[in-house]
Amino acid sequence: MNLSGSRNRIARGSSVIGGSPKWALFFLSAVDSYPSIRKAETTYIDEQRAQELERSYPRLQFFDRVYLAQMQRLKLTKIYSNDRAFDRAKGIKRIFA
């Protein structure tokens, strides 16, 4: 696992992924290695919209609704996920490989 150079790009609270800072660094390094992956910041407005989406999508967890809000804001229509709850999201196609 080559993590050199990734430490400067990770935000505070490094134990968010897999409970391990090394795993988080590995994950972020892997994501950074794909230039075609579009990265977007979560905004406060995304989180507010996620609360509103609970009425329409009560089976989606809060963070999944945040992803849905981001997708709506960025006009994205496809999500790579194994969460079948996204199958009910209007205008979203779930892709699972």
TALIN-V347326 format. One record per pair of residues at least 24 apart in sequence whose C-alpha atoms are under 10 Angstrom apart, sorted by sequence separation. I is the first residue (numbers start at 1). J is the second residue. D is the distance in whole Angstrom. If there is no record, write none. Layout:
BEGIN
((I,J,D) (I,J,D))
END
This chain:
BEGIN
((1,25,9) (2,26,7) (3,27,10) (5,29,9) (6,30,10) (42,66,8) (45,69,9) (46,70,6) (49,73,10) (60,84,9) (61,85,9) (65,89,10) (68,92,9) (1,26,7) (3,28,9) (4,29,9) (42,67,9) (45,70,9) (46,71,9) (59,84,10) (60,85,6) (3,29,7) (6,32,9) (43,69,10) (46,72,9) (59,85,6) (60,86,7) (2,29,8) (3,30,9) (42,69,9) (43,70,8) (46,73,8) (58,85,9) (59,86,9) (1,29,10) (2,30,10) (42,70,7) (45,73,10) (57,85,8) (60,88,10) (41,70,9) (57,86,9) (59,88,9) (60,89,9) (40,70,8) (40,71,10) (57,88,8) (56,88,10) (57,89,7) (56,89,9) (57,90,10) (40,74,9) (56,90,10))
END
